[in-house]
Amino acid sequence: MTKVQNNFCNYAIDSCKIRLKRSQVTIINSDILDEKTKIIMSNSTGEIISEEQIKSRSSEMQFEEYKIKIALVSYYNFQKQIPDEFLEIYLHSKILERDYFNGITEENLKVVYDKIIAEKVFFVSYDDFRFSPVNDIDIKYDFNASIEVFNASCEELYKRASESSKMEIGAKKWENGNLTFNRRESCTLAHPFVKLYNKELECQDKNADFFEKHTSLEQYTNRRRLEVTIKKAAEIKKTFDLTHSNLMQICSITQEQFADYVGIAVRKNLTIAESVEKSPVLNKNLDTCIHIHFTNSMKNQGQTFIQTLTSFLIHFSDYRKNKYRIKCRCKKWYQNQNNVKIDYTEKVQDILKLLGVE
């Protein structure tokens, strides 16, 4: 993976759940793994019943400023009519410590393995570890934006969100400015969980001890994050065209594949407005036309200013200078209508493009 300054604008795995066959694992510290959870899993859908129960009854590998949850679990295999036992690891990128912002990648997989094995809770070979089945992955994408631009971007996406009458589906704007789509626990490919949040705030507040020790202020200043979740192994394979949903194959997913899916996941939660066909006739009294078109689009059709501006400027795409002039007049109209002194339109559009939204 190509590194960029402060690891901005790179996709990577932020967390995932690894499942090791019990026969592959040697338990070293039985005290930490003395509790077993029984789980029934749907044979047709692969859905786990009461996943929250696993997490609440799981043990923890305690590192200095963070924890890695592990659990011995038993899934009933309906085809074989016997229970299958596994060790599950709820892996997240804090285990990388100073390289946290890189995320979990093919390049640092051995580092992750060595750090887990060094705790002497259990042993598994490196090959069994890296080829272990994986589900419940979080894909992360960090970008640099001022808090004003970030908040404006979240507000823009919130206004475009698809409406839903179901409790677990739809957009939610939080008091701290963060934005989520759907519920993580019940998300699907049709309704993917998407989270857009202020990473700088998290670094300074929620997990301050970890970030103070292992990262620098320069690394997380103005850092904002997009996360997208895919829960089921079958969905992961389908989405990225993999033969197996294991750690090695997931870490080999390309930046282009990640970008394509993240853009799809974001857009699935938005109402996509239909474009108006180009008019072959040039209009006069342009300011009046701008007022009529933008007012109708924003008030009657529920589109945002940026959505309206984007579709409007398509009609002037053949003349660059004229397009720029029209754009300035549209922005001036918007500022006059809303008494806006500071305009974040350009920067918000840049953020939306980063997220795969035009």
Secondary structure, DSSP 8 states (H G I E B T S, - for coil): ----GGGTT-EEEEEEEEEEEGGG-EES-TTTT--EEEE-B-TTT--BS-HHHHHHH-EEEE-SS-EEEEEEEEEEETTTTEEEEEEEEEEEGGGGGGGGGG-B-STTHHHHHHHHHTT-SEE--HHHHHTSBEEEEEEEEEEE--HHHHHHHHHHHHHHB---SSTTSSEEE-TTS-EEES-GGG--SSS-EEEEE-HHHHHHTTTHHHHHHHS-HHHHTTEEEEEEEE--HHHHHHHHT-S--BHHHHHT--HHHHHHHHHHHHHHTB---------SS--SSHHHHHHHHHHIIIIIS---HHHHHHHHHGGGTT-HHHHHHHHHHHHHHHHHHHT-SS--HHHHHHHHHHTT--
